[in-house]
Amino acid sequence: MKLRQAMIGESIFDAASERVCERNRRPLPAPARAWRMLRITALFLLFALFTAGVTAFASVRRRERFMRWWAGTVLRALGVRLMCARSPAFGAGPALLVANHVSSIDPILISAIRPACFVAKAELGSGAWLRWLLAEAGTIFIDRRKRDDVLRALAAMLEAFDAGERVALFPEATICATAEPRPFNSALLQPGSDGVPLYFVALSLTHADGTPCPEADFPRGRSFSAGFWRLAGVRALVARVEVVGPVDFSGVNRKRIARCAHNAIHCALSGHAIPTAQRNQAQYPTG
């Protein structure tokens, strides 16, 4: 009798959970989506005012505090619940953040944890206002169609490191929302071999029930505002961020660094534990 009651109770719970998940997957009504977009637009205007008029006079600490607040507020406006599984204490000075690429708002996810300059494809800045906004935020653009543009991007990264900045990049070079990231491109990982501390950042962005969110990948050829309008229609999202580091890869071949970063992030996304005390690149498997 007790077993039967338990089975009935479990089936009722499963049915209720399925109804909640189904409701969360339904798009928001137009008025609620418009309200979200209004808040997001206001936040981007505030970001433009801050970067244009205050950044030059604000201290590094204040700029980082603003960026963390701004990014967290944008995520809340989008209905994204941010969960940080592991966030080590970032030391002072330059660092290279290597992350997998799961959505068009990945830079906002990372900025909510630790602001950084981002390396982005040149096509992202095709619009004049967007390119200006990203450039003011310290974005380093790279034209992937030009092989020699890698050297220019590396030079810009070195300037940022010399200024004590953190630089974040997505070596997959394209969005991939699966548990196993695409192979990492090693072209921009040379600073890790030259002694810049490395942090591995594992990102995931899903619906509240754990299913993938295709709306988070903004369609090519459409404006950023159209992408945000599409994403604003999602009721609830969960973003998970896990950071491992710092790791010292001084003198290590950049292709080995790419394999180690890929495997470490893959382990994190698959639920395998990665010790927080790792500091030596020899502790990371490469295949």
C-alpha positions in Angstrom: 0.0 0.0 0.0 2.8 2.4 0.9 4.7 1.5 -2.2 1.6 2.3 -4.3 1.1 5.6 -2.6 4.7 6.5 -3.2 4.4 5.6 -6.9 1.2 7.7 -7.2 2.9 10.6 -5.4 5.9 10.4 -7.7 3.8 10.3 -10.8 1.9 13.4 -9.6 5.2 15.2 -8.9 6.5 14.3 -12.3 3.3 15.5 -14.0 3.5 18.8 -12.1 7.2 19.2 -13.0 6.4 18.6 -16.7 3.7 21.2 -16.6 6.0 23.7 -15.0 8.8 23.0 -17.6 6.2 23.3 -20.5 5.0 26.6 -19.1 8.6 27.9 -18.9 9.3 26.9 -22.5 6.4 29.0 -23.7 7.4 32.4 -25.1 6.5 35.5 -23.0 3.5 37.6 -24.1 4.4 40.6 -26.2 3.8 43.2 -23.4 6.2 41.4 -21.0 8.8 41.0 -23.8 8.5 44.7 -24.6 9.0 45.6 -21.0 12.2 43.5 -20.9 13.4 45.2 -24.1 12.8 48.6 -22.6 14.9 47.8 -19.6 17.7 46.3 -21.7 17.7 49.4 -24.0 18.0 51.7 -21.0 20.9 49.6 -19.6 22.7 49.8 -23.0 22.2 53.5 -23.1 23.6 53.7 -19.6 26.6 51.6 -20.7 27.2 53.9 -23.6 27.1 57.0 -21.3 29.5 55.4 -18.8 32.0 54.2 -21.4 32.0 57.5 -23.3 32.0 59.9 -20.4 33.2 58.2 -17.2 35.6 55.4 -18.1 38.5 57.8 -18.7 38.2 59.3 -15.2 37.1 56.3 -13.2 39.6 54.0 -11.4 40.0 50.4 -12.6 38.2 49.2 -9.4 35.2 51.4 -10.1 35.1 50.4 -13.8 35.0 46.8 -12.8 32.4 47.3 -10.1 30.2 49.1 -12.7 30.7 46.4 -15.3 29.8 43.6 -12.8 26.7 45.5 -11.7 25.7 46.3 -15.3 26.2 42.7 -16.6 24.3 41.3 -13.7 21.4 43.7 -14.1 21.2 42.8 -17.9 21.0 39.1 -17.0 18.3 39.7 -14.5 16.4 41.8 -17.0 16.5 38.9 -19.4 15.3 36.4 -16.8 18.7 34.7 -16.5 19.6 33.1 -13.2 23.4 33.1 -12.9 25.0 30.2 -11.0 28.8 30.2 -10.4 30.0 26.8 -9.5 33.5 27.9 -8.8 35.1 31.3 -8.9 38.7 31.6 -7.8 40.1 34.8 -6.4 41.6 36.6 -9.5 44.9 38.0 -8.7 45.9 41.6 -9.6 47.5 42.0 -13.0 47.0 40.6 -16.4 45.3 37.3 -17.1 44.0 35.3 -20.2 40.5 33.9 -19.8 39.8 31.0 -22.2 36.1 30.0 -22.5 33.8 27.9 -24.5 31.2 29.7 -26.6 27.6 28.8 -26.0 25.6 32.0 -26.7 25.7 35.5 -28.0 25.6 36.9 -24.4 28.7 35.0 -23.2 30.6 38.2 -22.7 27.9 39.5 -20.4 28.0 36.2 -18.5 31.7 36.5 -17.9 31.5 40.2 -17.1 29.1 39.5 -14.3 31.8 37.3 -12.7 34.9 39.1 -13.8 35.0 42.0 -16.3 37.6 41.7 -19.1 38.5 42.9 -22.6 37.1 40.5 -25.2 38.4 39.3 -28.5 35.6 39.4 -31.1 35.2 38.7 -34.8 35.3 41.8 -36.9 31.9 41.0 -38.4 30.4 41.7 -35.0 31.3 45.3 -35.3 29.8 45.8 -38.8 27.3 48.4 -37.4 28.8 51.8 -36.6 27.1 52.2 -33.2 27.8 48.7 -32.1 31.4 48.8 -33.2 31.9 52.1 -31.4 30.3 50.7 -28.2 32.4 47.6 -28.2 35.6 49.5 -29.0 34.9 51.8 -26.1 34.6 48.8 -23.9 38.1 47.6 -25.0 37.0 44.9 -27.4 39.8 43.6 -29.7 38.5 42.9 -33.2 40.0 40.2 -35.4 39.3 39.6 -39.1 39.3 35.8 -39.4 39.5 36.1 -43.2 43.0 37.7 -43.0 45.7 35.4 -41.7 48.1 38.3 -40.7 45.3 39.9 -38.6 46.2 37.4 -35.9 49.5 39.2 -35.3 47.7 42.6 -35.0 45.2 41.1 -32.5 48.1 39.5 -30.5 49.8 42.9 -30.4 46.6 44.5 -29.1 46.3 41.8 -26.5 49.9 42.4 -25.3 49.1 46.1 -25.0 46.1 45.2 -22.8 48.3 42.9 -20.7 50.9 45.6 -20.3 48.1 47.9 -18.9 47.3 45.2 -16.4 44.0 44.2 -18.1 42.4 40.8 -18.4 41.6 39.5 -21.9 38.9 36.9 -22.6 38.6 34.9 -25.8 36.5 32.0 -27.3 38.9 29.8 -29.2 36.0 27.8 -30.7 35.4 30.9 -32.9 31.8 29.9 -33.2 28.8 29.1 -31.0 28.5 25.5 -29.9 26.0 24.7 -27.1 26.8 21.0 -26.7 28.5 19.4 -23.7 31.6 18.8 -25.7 33.1 22.0 -27.2 34.4 22.2 -30.7 38.2 21.9 -31.1 40.0 25.1 -29.8 42.0 27.3 -32.2 45.4 27.9 -30.7 46.3 31.0 -32.7 45.6 33.5 -29.9 46.9 31.4 -27.0 50.5 32.3 -27.3 50.4 34.8 -24.4 49.8 31.7 -22.1 53.1 30.2 -23.3 54.8 33.5 -22.7 53.8 33.5 -19.0 50.4 35.2 -18.8 48.3 33.4 -16.1 45.5 31.4 -17.7 41.9 30.8 -16.4 39.6 28.2 -18.0 35.9 29.3 -18.0 33.2 26.6 -18.6 29.9 28.2 -19.7 26.4 26.7 -20.2 23.1 28.4 -20.8 19.9 26.5 -20.8 16.2 26.7 -20.2 15.2 26.1 -16.5 14.5 22.5 -17.3 18.1 22.0 -18.7 17.1 21.9 -22.4 19.2 23.9 -24.8 18.2 27.5 -25.7 18.5 28.1 -29.4 17.2 31.7 -28.9 20.6 32.6 -27.3 22.3 32.2 -30.6 21.5 35.4 -32.4 20.8 34.8 -36.2 23.5 36.0 -38.6 22.6 38.9 -40.8 20.1 40.3 -38.3 20.6 43.2 -35.9 21.6 42.8 -32.2 18.3 44.4 -31.2 16.5 41.7 -33.1 18.5 39.0 -31.4 17.8 40.5 -28.0 14.1 40.7 -28.8 14.1 37.0 -29.6 16.0 36.2 -26.4 13.7 38.4 -24.3 10.8 36.2 -25.2 12.3 33.3 -23.2 10.7 33.0 -19.8 13.5 31.7 -17.7 17.1 30.7 -18.3 19.9 29.3 -16.2 23.5 30.2 -16.8 26.2 28.1 -15.1 29.8 29.4 -14.9 32.8 27.4 -13.6 36.2 29.0 -13.5 39.4 27.1 -12.9 42.8 28.7 -12.4 45.2 30.4 -12.4 47.3 27.8 -14.4 50.9 28.4 -15.4 51.6 27.3 -19.0 54.9 29.1 -19.4 57.0 27.7 -22.2 54.3 25.2 -23.3 53.4 24.9 -26.9 50.2 26.8 -27.7 48.6 23.8 -29.3 49.1 21.8 -26.2 47.5 24.7 -24.2 44.5 24.6 -26.6 44.1 20.8 -25.9 44.4 21.2 -22.2 41.9 24.1 -22.1 39.5 22.1 -24.2 39.7 19.0 -22.0 39.4 20.9 -18.8 36.3 22.8 -19.9 34.8 19.6 -21.3 35.4 17.9 -17.9 33.6 20.8 -16.2 30.7 20.7 -18.6 30.4 16.9 -18.2 30.2 17.2 -14.4 33.7 15.8 -13.7 35.5 17.5 -10.8 38.5 19.6 -11.6 40.6 20.3 -8.5 40.8 24.0 -7.6 44.3 23.7 -6.4 45.7 22.9 -9.9 48.5 25.2 -10.8 50.7 23.1 -13.0 50.0 22.4 -16.7 51.3 18.9 -16.3 48.2 18.0 -14.3 46.0 18.5 -17.3 45.4 15.7 -19.8 45.7 16.5 -23.4 43.6 13.8 -25.0 
